[in-house]
Amino acid sequence: MKRLIVTAAALALPILAQAQQETTEQTAHNSHQHMPIPAEVGSRLPSEPGQSAFAAIQEIVELLIADPSTDWSKVNIPALRQHLVDMDNVALRAKVSATPTAQGMQFDVTGDGEVRDSIRRMVKAHAATMNGTYGLTYETSERPDGAVMTAHASTPDSLGKLKALGFIGVMTLGAHHQTHHLAIAKGMGPHE
């Protein structure tokens, strides 16, 4: 009987060791997803995932998952990520010089490498999308280190707004960003 118990235990040890390893791995995985909430926090949870591009992508992914009509064969989250990189490069890394014109402002927007490429994509697309709104029309051209965007104001009021907004303020005009982020994620072009 003793010999039978010893033999059974010897055979069971590798199985138990494997089960222990799997349990440890699962616990490590779960601890990342379900970390204990300190008592002082109570039922409150943070809502910000910690980084704005990550948060924007997370929001879009959640919308896509919740939409039963999502065509997953067309979804392109990497394209949305690239667009957010472009936005970040233009907002934070581009150099801008502004020159008043008779009816507006000329913005020379420059940068090197990836920043230059982001500038070219963003300036051209924004001008095409927003041309004629808020009393502003746009002309764009490329330069070796970026792009030139000339904004023309149709009224003295829109000229005052244009001067106050500057380049980055002009780039934020229109609540179209959220809509086209969803369109990009669904596999449509960045400004369709």
C-alpha positions, -999 to 999 in steps of 0.1 A, spaced: 0 0 0 29 24 9 46 16 -24 13 24 -43 10 58 -25 47 67 -31 43 57 -68 11 77 -72 27 107 -55 58 105 -78 36 103 -109 15 133 -97 44 157 -89 50 167 -126 13 172 -131 11 193 -99 42 213 -109 26 221 -143 -7 231 -127 12 254 -102 31 270 -131 -1 276 -151 -18 290 -120 11 314 -114 11 326 -150 -27 331 -149 -24 350 -116 2 373 -130 -19 379 -161 -50 386 -140 -33 408 -116 -26 432 -144 -62 433 -154 -78 432 -120 -54 449 -95 -69 453 -61 -84 487 -53 -70 503 -22 -97 508 5 -91 546 5 -101 548 -31 -134 530 -25 -155 525 -56 -139 554 -76 -118 543 -105 -96 565 -127 -111 573 -161 -79 584 -179 -59 555 -192 -27 576 -189 -18 589 -224 -40 608 -248 -33 589 -280 -38 556 -261 -71 570 -247 -83 581 -282 -75 547 -296 -92 529 -266 -123 550 -271 -125 542 -308 -119 504 -302 -147 503 -276 -171 520 -301 -162 495 -328 -167 466 -304 -200 479 -293 -212 484 -329 -226 451 -343 -223 465 -379 -185 469 -376 -168 453 -406 -136 440 -389 -121 432 -423 -118 469 -429 -108 481 -395 -74 498 -395 -63 509 -360 -26 513 -371 -38 540 -395 -55 558 -367 -23 555 -346 -3 571 -375 -28 599 -377 -25 606 -340 13 606 -344 9 632 -371 -13 653 -348 12 651 -320 41 660 -343 23 690 -357 10 702 -323 42 697 -304 72 694 -327 66 716 -357 81 751 -358 58 778 -370 64 813 -382 34 836 -389 34 865 -413 4 888 -417 -10 892 -452 -35 918 -465 -65 896 -457 -51 869 -434 -20 850 -422 7 830 -438 20 801 -417 53 785 -425 54 752 -407 86 733 -406 103 703 -392 127 674 -400 120 639 -412 89 624 -397 77 658 -384 80 673 -419 60 645 -433 33 649 -406 31 686 -414 26 680 -451 -2 655 -445 -20 675 -418 -18 710 -434 -31 697 -468 -59 676 -453 -70 703 -428 -71 730 -455 -92 708 -478 -116 697 -451 -121 731 -435 -119 754 -466 -147 780 -464 -158 774 -428 -156 800 -401 -151 827 -428 -117 813 -437 -103 800 -470 -69 783 -474 -41 778 -498 -13 754 -492 20 744 -507 49 723 -498 84 735 -490 115 714 -486 112 713 -448 74 713 -444 44 733 -457 30 768 -461 -6 774 -453 -21 808 -461 -54 815 -444 -76 843 -459 -103 859 -438 -136 870 -454 -145 896 -427 -126 919 -402 -141 897 -374 -127 865 -389 -93 882 -395 -92 891 -358 -100 855 -348 -74 842 -373 -47 863 -357 -57 853 -322 -58 816 -330 -25 813 -348 -16 782 -367 -24 756 -341 -57 772 -332 -67 771 -369 -57 735 -370 -82 727 -342 -112 744 -358 -142 723 -364 -154 694 -343 -146 670 -371 -116 653 -355 -136 627 -335 -157 617 -365 -128 613 -388 -108 593 -362 -137 568 -362 -137 569 -401 -99 562 -402 -104 533 -377 -132 518 -399 -107 517 -428 -117 549 -447 -91 575 -457 -81 600 -431 -103 628 -444 -131 610 -463 
